[in-house]
Amino acid sequence: MTGAPPDERQIEEKLLGGPLRHTRAEVEALSGIRQDYGLRIWRALGFPTPATDEVAFTDADVAALREIRELLDTDLVDEEMVLQLARGVGQTMGRLAGWLGGTWLRRLGEELPADEPVTEELVFAALAATEELRPRFERLLLHGWRRQLAAAGLRSLSTTAAATADPVGGVALMAAGFADVVSFTRLSRAMEGQELAEFVERFEATAAEVIADLGGQLVKTLGDEVFFVADDAAVAAEIGLTLAGRHETDPGFPRLRVGLAQGEVILRLGDFFGTPVNLAARLTSIAYPGAVLVDGELATALAADDDRYDISALRPRPLQGLGRVRPRLLRRRSPHPERT
């Protein structure tokens, strides 16, 4: 690589699509957004607050705040709703940007000789290449968002049609599940950084595929744990049993313990809360490796609608914050041998 690399400001302006030309006070005045509210939006997006006189904004930032001001003129949108959406955008896009940046740097690093270090020039090259591919990534991002929005709308319709709880109020009857990697701390200590990253990536990717293929919804990943929900008890059961049994057919996949619970959950900012979520997490923490524990409500739903499962009641035990609970061990029913 020849010539001096661009400085940080040049890279920032290139990725932002224009030069930094406005202070915070100016961008708020030009957009018509109150200064105190503009500051709250910026913080909700997850950025440090620039000094009032620091030139840190582009014309695109002015346009974005104008869009927000126009949204606030409609009856369906208020200031608190915008702040909630801004927090969602900031958290989601921050993780997505970090994911893309890390993946891109690793790919460029693979093209280097083994003994060549990652330099400032390589980082600038990665950022420049990202800018060249940005329009395609943006189109992919928008398409993925539309597909996810359509899926969320259809889930809301099905919940309303089934009269399960109160979807308009953010409450739904669902099954919640956690799948946790057994002995993750011990495993992670035995791995180098890159090996550990690949281990976690494979676990999360495989779990996400299983959950999607079987009709569930992945809510979030936590490194050594995944959290998912399902509208149907049998779907949750199949996800839990498939994840817990994956190690038997794929030794490279970690051993898991799984907890499932059903009941009314609260939907809030793309996440799920409530007693079933807490109960599923607690059941996961007491499950043996390879086992799937379920609560009484989910066990009743499975017993009433499906003869594919064996459900065994275990002794009651205290669970933090939930009192004494009787877990059930969920297994697939063994086929009966044919009589001759």
Secondary structure as the mmCIF struct_conf table of DSSP 4:
data_model
#
loop_
_struct_conf.conf_type_id
_struct_conf.id
_struct_conf.beg_label_comp_id
_struct_conf.beg_label_asym_id
_struct_conf.beg_label_seq_id
_struct_conf.end_label_comp_id
_struct_conf.end_label_asym_id
_struct_conf.end_label_seq_id
BEND BEND1 GLY A 3 GLY A 3
HELX_LH_PP_P HELX_LH_PP_P1 ALA A 4 PRO A 6
HELX_RH_AL_P HELX_RH_AL_P1 GLU A 8 LEU A 16
TURN_TY1_P TURN_TY1_P1 GLY A 17 GLY A 17
BEND BEND2 GLY A 18 GLY A 18
STRN STRN1 HIS A 22 HIS A 22
HELX_RH_AL_P HELX_RH_AL_P2 ARG A 24 SER A 31
TURN_TY1_P TURN_TY1_P2 GLY A 32 GLY A 32
HELX_RH_AL_P HELX_RH_AL_P3 GLN A 35 ALA A 44
TURN_TY1_P TURN_TY1_P3 LEU A 45 GLY A 46
HELX_LH_PP_P HELX_LH_PP_P2 PHE A 47 ALA A 51
TURN_TY1_P TURN_TY1_P4 THR A 52 ASP A 53
STRN STRN2 PHE A 57 PHE A 57
HELX_RH_AL_P HELX_RH_AL_P4 ASP A 59 LEU A 71
TURN_TY1_P TURN_TY1_P5 LEU A 72 ASP A 73
BEND BEND3 THR A 74 THR A 74
TURN_TY1_P TURN_TY1_P6 ASP A 75 LEU A 76
HELX_RH_AL_P HELX_RH_AL_P5 GLU A 79 GLU A 110
TURN_TY1_P TURN_TY1_P7 GLU A 111 GLU A 111
BEND BEND4 LEU A 112 LEU A 112
TURN_TY1_P TURN_TY1_P8 ALA A 114 ASP A 115
HELX_LH_PP_P HELX_LH_PP_P3 GLU A 116 VAL A 118
HELX_RH_AL_P HELX_RH_AL_P6 GLU A 120 ALA A 161
TURN_TY1_P TURN_TY1_P9 ALA A 162 ALA A 163
BEND BEND5 ALA A 165 ALA A 165
STRN STRN3 ASP A 166 ASP A 166
TURN_TY1_P TURN_TY1_P10 PRO A 167 GLY A 170
STRN STRN4 VAL A 171 VAL A 181
TURN_TY1_P TURN_TY1_P11 VAL A 182 SER A 183
HELX_RH_AL_P HELX_RH_AL_P7 PHE A 184 ARG A 189
TURN_TY1_P TURN_TY1_P12 ALA A 190 ALA A 190
BEND BEND6 MET A 191 MET A 191
HELX_RH_AL_P HELX_RH_AL_P8 GLY A 193 ASP A 213
TURN_TY1_P TURN_TY1_P13 LEU A 214 GLY A 215
STRN STRN5 GLN A 217 THR A 221
BEND BEND7 GLY A 223 ASP A 224
STRN STRN6 GLU A 225 ALA A 230
BEND BEND8 ASP A 231 ASP A 232
HELX_RH_AL_P HELX_RH_AL_P9 ALA A 233 THR A 249
TURN_TY1_P TURN_TY1_P14 PRO A 251 GLY A 252
BEND BEND9 PHE A 253 PHE A 253
HELX_LH_PP_P HELX_LH_PP_P4 PRO A 254 ARG A 255
STRN STRN7 LEU A 256 ARG A 268
TURN_TY1_P TURN_TY1_P15 LEU A 269 GLY A 270
STRN STRN8 ASP A 271 PHE A 273
BEND BEND10 GLY A 274 GLY A 274
HELX_RH_AL_P HELX_RH_AL_P10 THR A 275 ILE A 286
HELX_LH_PP_P HELX_LH_PP_P5 ALA A 287 TYR A 288
TURN_TY1_P TURN_TY1_P16 PRO A 289 GLY A 290
STRN STRN9 VAL A 292 VAL A 294
HELX_RH_AL_P HELX_RH_AL_P11 GLY A 296 ASP A 305
BEND BEND11 ASP A 307 ARG A 308
STRN STRN10 TYR A 309 ALA A 313
HELX_LH_PP_P HELX_LH_PP_P6 LEU A 314 PRO A 316
STRN STRN11 ARG A 317 LEU A 319
TURN_TY1_P TURN_TY1_P17 GLN A 320 LEU A 322
STRN STRN12 GLY A 323 VAL A 325
STRN STRN13 ARG A 328 ARG A 332
HELX_LH_PP_P HELX_LH_PP_P7 ARG A 333 ARG A 339
#
